[in-house]
Amino acid sequence: MPARTPLRTALVAALLAVLAGCNSAEEKPGGVTRDEAEALDAAAEMLDKRELPDLPEATVPAQDAPAPAAS
């Protein structure tokens, strides 16, 4: 087994430090922070609560489906 050099040890330590910073405890699945997730949840709740206007009644009768063409 090759001996560890100080440079190799320093590079491994730096790599581990960078990787540890990538997975923040504040980040939720999907790559959003806790604040962003709360804002998205609040926006979804507002959309769910809003009242939708009544849909107009259909004035054109439904058409029959076209007959298949003979081949």
C-alpha positions as CSV (number, residue, x, y, z in Angstrom):
1,M,0.0,0.0,0.0
2,P,1.5,3.4,-1.0
3,A,2.4,5.8,1.7
4,R,0.1,8.8,2.1
5,T,1.7,12.1,1.1
6,P,0.8,15.3,2.9
7,L,-0.5,16.8,-0.4
8,R,-2.8,13.8,-1.0
9,T,-4.1,14.1,2.5
10,A,-4.8,17.8,2.1
11,L,-6.6,17.2,-1.2
12,V,-8.8,14.5,0.3
13,A,-9.6,16.8,3.2
14,A,-10.5,19.7,0.9
15,L,-12.7,17.4,-1.2
16,L,-14.5,16.2,1.9
17,A,-15.0,19.8,3.1
18,V,-16.5,20.8,-0.3
19,L,-18.8,17.8,-0.4
20,A,-20.0,18.4,3.2
21,G,-21.0,22.0,2.2
22,C,-23.1,20.7,-0.7
23,N,-25.7,19.0,1.4
24,S,-27.0,21.8,3.6
25,A,-29.3,20.8,6.4
26,E,-31.7,23.6,5.3
27,E,-32.2,22.1,1.9
28,K,-35.2,20.0,1.3
29,P,-35.5,17.3,-1.4
30,G,-35.8,18.9,-4.8
31,G,-33.1,21.4,-4.2
32,V,-35.1,24.2,-2.5
33,T,-34.3,25.8,0.8
34,R,-36.7,25.7,3.7
35,D,-37.7,29.3,3.1
36,E,-38.4,28.6,-0.6
37,A,-40.5,25.5,0.3
38,E,-42.6,27.6,2.8
39,A,-43.2,30.3,0.2
40,L,-44.3,27.7,-2.4
41,D,-46.6,26.1,0.2
42,A,-48.1,29.5,1.0
43,A,-48.7,30.2,-2.7
44,A,-50.3,26.8,-3.2
45,E,-52.6,27.5,-0.3
46,M,-53.6,30.9,-1.7
47,L,-54.4,29.3,-5.0
48,D,-56.5,26.5,-3.3
49,K,-58.5,29.1,-1.4
50,R,-59.4,31.5,-4.2
51,E,-62.9,31.4,-5.6
52,L,-63.2,30.5,-9.3
53,P,-65.8,32.2,-11.4
54,D,-68.8,30.2,-12.6
55,L,-68.3,28.5,-16.0
56,P,-70.6,29.7,-18.8
57,E,-73.1,27.2,-20.0
58,A,-72.3,25.5,-23.3
59,T,-74.3,27.1,-26.2
60,V,-73.1,24.8,-28.9
61,P,-74.4,21.2,-28.8
62,A,-71.8,18.4,-28.7
63,Q,-71.0,16.9,-32.1
64,D,-71.1,13.2,-32.9
65,A,-67.7,11.5,-33.4
66,P,-66.9,11.1,-37.1
67,A,-67.3,7.7,-38.6
68,P,-64.1,5.8,-39.4
69,A,-63.1,5.9,-43.0
70,A,-63.3,2.7,-45.0
71,S,-60.0,1.4,-46.2
